[in-house]
């Protein structure tokens, strides 16, 4: 262990043989998180993470028609990493990956969003461009933006910084005293989406500010949330 500023302890990155648990975690995260973030979680040097990834995914190359599972995996990685890494993880050539992404862009469906689509949109919206999300869901960019607005979703700040490197950033307006009072009053007993719509902010912003203020949901609201989650699970 080595000391650092502020009295914090910094662990020296591990070296040497990787454990099976580390390799399994690398498989889960590689391509979905930044190499540096994976290195921090596993306490390994970034170079070691990249080297092990090359070994882990250096298997038999796939050819021929894409399976349904491969297409779903492609959608999961699309926009989160480069075509080169997607090809590495899926065992396909970069040309095949690019061609399949183009094919996804030609699909455009309409109609109501399924619950599983909404759940996935909530999970990945913050770290994908609207254009990539349109390919993932086979929807128009307008449909993606409309659904995101309806659910009061926003992009992650880190993702926007990465996306807007070299551009001037747009800062969200400060919370007013009136907004804070409304948040403190409503947060314990009201759905986050309802609060977000009332305040004209994203759900993520509401949750983040509530966490910073130490606000908690009431026991009654938590029970209702549990029932709603169970209902969503079984409601087609």
Secondary structure, 3 states (H helix, E strand, C coil): CEECHHHCEECCCECCCCCHHHHHHHHHHECCECHHHHHHHHCECHHHHHHHHHHHCCCCCCCCCCCHHHHHHHHHHECCECHHHHHHHHCCCHHHHHHHHHHHHCCCCCCCCCHHHHHHHHHHHHHCCHHHHHHHHCCCHHHHHHHHHHCCCCCCHHHHHHHCCCCCCCCCCCCCHHHHHHHHHHCCCCCHHHHHHHHCCCHHHHHHHHHHHCCCCCHHHHHHHHHHHHHHHHCC
